[in-house]
Amino acid sequence: MNKYWFLAALIVSLSAGCGSREQQNNKRTSKPTSGYIKIAADEALKPIVEAEVNAFTGLYPSAKIDVFYVSEQTAIDTLLKDSVTAIFISRNLLADEKQILTSRSSKAKEEKIAIGGIALIVNPSNPDTLLTLDHLKDILSGKVNNWNQLSKKRAALPLKVVFDQPKSGMIKFLNDSLMPLTKLPPNCFAVDSNAAVVDYVSRNPEAIGLIDISWISDEDDETVNVFRNSIKVVGLATQEGEDFSKPFQAYISMGRYPLKRNVFMTVTESYTGLATGFSRFVASDKGQRIILKSGLVPATMPVRIVETNRGGF
């Protein structure tokens, strides 16, 4: 686990080694629709970031955007070190992080681009596809570590919780919004990426995984459909007696899905260059339609709710 984090951090560090000097060179040549920039993104958000980058560079062939997919905290650290000009993460910068930028006369422009969420997934053989937030708290605290503690339908099977990165933005979100997670139980561990979480859960009946919903929400994406066919998605309720909701776009838009979270693009570019132009595109009608198609909720355009049969998602 530490090995994967070290390698990810090393790749970003080496790739961004020229730091401020390269940023100054980019400043001379970078324009809103042309030039070169490096950005970092939480790996959990890779599907929507890739879709936005591909659309933008397809429209503007003179623009080149290199994206480093790392943990959320690593993405923030690279921004604070002036190694990238923009990041995609699921939270606003903290006061002390903004102070670091202020200390070098820089300022973060934070744009809310989408509302997404965290999905819980289980193996297809698992009959337990409905959980409450109290169940999730008991699992993450270590109080529940066997499936038969949640349901008598299950045989005694040790429960394993798997997530994406050691410095996961999902774990921080749950720590901030659900319960303190200063120390995760021994049966909770990271496997390096959201795709690896899906793979692990698909092969292990005892596992429950945490992934960003963008990995299973775009029905037109071939990889997404492969993932969805290999796992089951858990329905969540805030408490016993309330309706259970799965992470569908409509439920997120209506506020019914309990583990929804915002997605931000944060730019520190001090001039109107490529990072600024890309940010404007993501927040524009075209960029927001890409968010809509991905199955997330656009931040700057209304969502029309249509009742459809989504099958066994």
N, C-alpha and C positions, 0 to 999 in steps of 0.2 A: 504493500500500500504506500509506504513512504518512498519506495523506489520510484513508483509511477509519478508521485508528486514532484520528486526531485528532477526526474527527466523532463516533465512538462515545464517546470520553472527554468531549467537549463536551456531548453529550446527557445523559450521566450526571451531569456536573457541574452543568448548568443545572437538570435535573430535581430534583437533590438539594440545590439551593442553600440551602434553608432550614436544612439540617443539624441541628445539635443542638437549635435552638429548636423545630423541628417534631417531633423525637423526644420532646422534653419534653411537647409538646401531646398527642402520641399516647399518652404514658404515662398521661395523665389519663383517656383514653377507651378505649384499647385493652384488650380482654379476650381470653382464649384463643380465642374463637369469634366475635369481633366487633371492629369498628374498622378501622383503615387502617394498612398498613405498605408500605414500599418495600424490595424485596430485589434483589440482583443475582445473575446466574448466568452461568457459562461458556456461551457460545452453543452449544458442542458438546453440552451437556446439555439443550438446549431441549425436545426431545420429552418427556422424563420430567418435567421441571419443569412444563411446561404441563399435562401430564396430572394431576399432583398438585394444582396450583393449581385447575384446573377442577373436580376432584372435591371438594376442600375447600370452595370457595366455592359449589358446588352444594348441599352439605349445610348450609352456614352462610351464607345470603344476606346477613347483616349484616356479613360479612367482605369487605374489599376489599384485594387484594394486587396492587400494581404491580411487575412484574418487568422489569429492564433486562438485556438479553442483550448481553454484551460479552466480551472476552477474559478468561481466567482471572485474569491479573495485575491487570487493570483492576477486576474484581470485588473482589479482595482489597484493592486500594487504596481503593475506595469504603467498604469496611467499616472500614478503619483510620482513615479520615477521619470516621467516624461519620455518613456520609451514608445508609447503609442499616443495617437491623438484622439481616440474615441474608444468607448467600450459599450458592450451590451450586457446589462446585468438586471437583476430583479429587485433592486432597491435603490433608494437615494443614497448618495454619499453621506457618511456621518460627519458631525461637526469637526472632529479632529482630522478627518481626511480632507475636508474642505480647507482647513487651516493650513495644511501642508501645501496645498495649491496656492493659497493666498500668500504664503511666505515667499514664494518665488514669483509673485505678481501674476499669477494665473487664476483663471476662474472657470468653474464647471458650468456648462449649459446642459441641464438635464431635461430630456424630452420623454414624457410618458408616451410609449408607442402602442402598447397593447395590454390587455388583461388576459392572463393565462392562468396557470395553476399547476398543482402537483397531483399526479394520479397515483393511486395505489394499485399494484398489479399482483396477481397470484397465478399459480400454475393451473392449467386447464382442468386438472383432476381435482382441484380444490372446490368443495361445495360451499365454502364460506365466502360469499361475494358481497356481503352487506356488513358494514361496520359503523359504529358511532365514533365520535371524536374521543369519548371516554375510553373506548376500546383501544384506539390508537395511542392515547396517553399511557395506558397500562402496558402496551407493547413497548413503547419507546423508553419507559422508565424501568423495564425489566420485571415489572410485577407479573405480567403474563409472558411466559416463555414456551408455552406448549399450546398447540392448536385446540386440544380438548378443553382448555380453560375458557375458550371462546364459544365453543359449540360441542355439544355431546354427539353431533353427527360425525365428528372426526375421531379417529383413533389417536392415541397418545403419540404425538409427533413433535419433536423439538422445532420451535419456530425460529427461523432465521430472517433477519431484516437486512436488506441490501440496498445501498444507495450509490450515487455516482462517484463522488470525489471526497478525499479526506477534508478538503476545505469547501465542502458543498454549500452552495447558496440555499439549497432546499433545507438542509439541517439548520442553517441560520434563520431561515423564515419560520420554521417550526419552533425554534427556540424563542423567537420574538413574538410570535402570534398564538402559539398553542400552549407551551410549557417550557420551563427552563431545562436545557439539555447540556448541562455542564459536563456530564460524563455519560456516554452511551453505554448500554449493557454489552456484555461480551458477545452476545449473539447478533450484534449489529455491526456491519462492516461495509467498506467501500470496495468497488470493483473497477474503478477508473473511468467509466463512461455510462451514459444512459443506454446505449446499445448493449453494453456488457451486462447491465442490470436486466434487460429484457431477456438476453440469452441465458443468464443464470436462472432466472425465475422459470423460464420455459423448460429447463432441464431438472429442476429441483422442486418436488411437490411440497416441501416444507417451507419454501421461501415466500416472503412478501417483499415486493420492491417498491421503491419510490422513484418516479421519473417525471420529467416535465411533460405536460400533456401534448406539447407540439410533436412529440415522437409518435403519437398514436391518433392524431386528430385530423390529418389531411387525407380524406378518402380517395383522392386522386393520385396519391403518392404510392408507388409500388412497394417501397421499403416499409412504409407505414402499414400497409395491408398485410405484409408478411409478419410484422411484429404483432399486429392485432390478432392474427390467426394462431399465434403461438402462446398467448396468455389470456387471462380474464381480467377485466377491469372491475375494481371494487366500487360499489355504491356506498356513499357516505351520508350520514345524518348527523346533525349537530348534537342531538341527544335522542334517547329512546322515546318512541311515540311520534317522532317527526318523520316526514317523507325522506326516503333515501334518494340521492341524486348522483348520477355519474358525471364525469367532467365533459359534458357536451357544451357546445358553444352557447346554446340557449340558456341552460342552467347557470352558466357562468355570468352571462349578460344580466339575468334576472337576480343574481346574487344568491341563488339557492345552493350552489356548490360550495361547501365549507372551506376548501383549501385553494381558493383563488388568490392570485398574486399579480402585481403589476410588473410590466417589463419596461425598462428604461434604456434609452440611448444617451450616453453622457459624452459630451465633446469638450475638449479644453483648447481647441484651436483658437488663437487670438486674432485671426484674420479670416476673411471669407474665402476659404480654400476648399479642397475636396471633401474633408470631413464635414464641414458645414453644409456643403451641397448635398452630400449623401444623407445627412440628418434631415434636411428639408424634404428630400425625396421620400424617406421612410414615413415622415409625418404627413405627406401629401395624399391626395386621393388615390393615386396609383399605388403608393406604398402601403396605404391602409387596406386597399383591396387585396393585396398579397396577404396581409394579416388575416383578413376575413376568410380567404380561401384556405388558409392553413388550419382553420378551426379554432383560432383564438379570437378574442373580441377586440376589434380596433378601438384605439383610444380616442380618435377624433372623428368618427363617423357612426351614425346609428346602425343598429343591427335589426333587421326584420326577422321576427320569430315565425318560423313555419313548422308546424307539427309534422314530423315524418317518422317512419319506422326505421330505427337504426340497427335493428337486429340484435346480435349478441355482444356488441361492443362492451 
